[in-house]
Amino acid sequence: MFADDLFSENLGKMPCAEAKNFASVSSALSRLSSEYSFLKTECIGRSVMGKPILAASLGTGENSVLISAAHHANEWVGTQVMMCFIEQLCRAYVSDGELFGVLAKDILACSRLYLVPLVNPDGVDLAQGKLASGGFFKLAKCIALGFPHIPFPQGWKANINGIDLNLQYPAGWEQAKAIKFSQGYDRPAPRDYVGDGPLCAPESIALARYTRRISPGIIIALHSQGEVIYWKYSTFEPTGSRELGQSMSEVSGYELFETPAESGNAGYKDWFIKEFDRPGYTLELGLGENPLPEAQLPKIYADTAPMLIRAALWNCYKA
């Protein structure tokens, strides 16, 4: 049983916790897929800078769940959570162990998990200081000069071209545009610029295409911060979505909320709910100012992993 490890202060020192930018995530997924033959990886698209957007999948069950992280550049804590979840689940599976009181073999027999840990690899590298020279860095710095109230690079949320990837989806995009333009984000910016049109950024295009290809029963987007679960889009309420949201709230202590009007359009889960009429959630992990401090990772993981397990088991039996 590995759950006990996850509550220790050593979590932040584990290899999986270091997987939080393009190079480290790529290396970790390569290592894990080599070690565990049942973990499959693929490239689902490329970023503005040409970096592969990687996806991992495992499990044989009928309940398909797609989990994504790091739409926003300075919210890479979701990437760390996902990479630790993948590693701990694989370790528990091969040792007949449990993850938060549930047999890993039961999780993977019930579900097929699809995981995209780094939707925005260029932006994450920029926000972490891994990109500090070259033409793309100069472009981003030039964009940032027009928004001096946003710290650079740690306040950067957008892709490297200054498009907010979680405002890119065709679900109320025009409404999002009107709101964000009225707030002054009417051009490429470190955050909140919707782009020239829905699905014009290569990263959001890649995730939308992947989602359509696998047609999951549930999607979860990991963001930060707030310790809340957003579960609806407009008046859309897919069957079972409130119940699963409440179940995830029970195991995490996160509150189940409807998305605020000022940010309730053009997001990934908004589009999924509208297009597929299936449960979709945004989990806002942790508390504080992004990027969240590394010291929060053990608690965030302990709160989040049980929610992911609930979603994985949901259509097999009501957890």
Buried (B, 14 or more C-beta within 10 A) or exposed (E): BBBEBBEEEEBBEBBBBBBBBBEBBBEBBEBBBEEBEEBEBEEBBBBBBEBBBBBBBBBEBEBBBBBBBBBBBBBBBBBBBBBBBBBBBBBBBEEEBBBBEBBBBBBBBBBBBBBBBBBBBBBBBBBBEBBEEEEBBEBBEEBBEEBEEBBBBBBBBBBBBBBBBBBBBBBBBEBBBEBBBEEEBEEBBBBBBBBEEBBEBBBBBBBBEBBEEBEBBBBBBBBBBBBBBBBBBBEBBBEBBBEBBEBBBBBBEBEBBEBEEEBBBBBBBBBBBBBBEBBBBBBBBBEEEBBBEBEBBBBBBBBBBBBBBBBBBBBBEEB
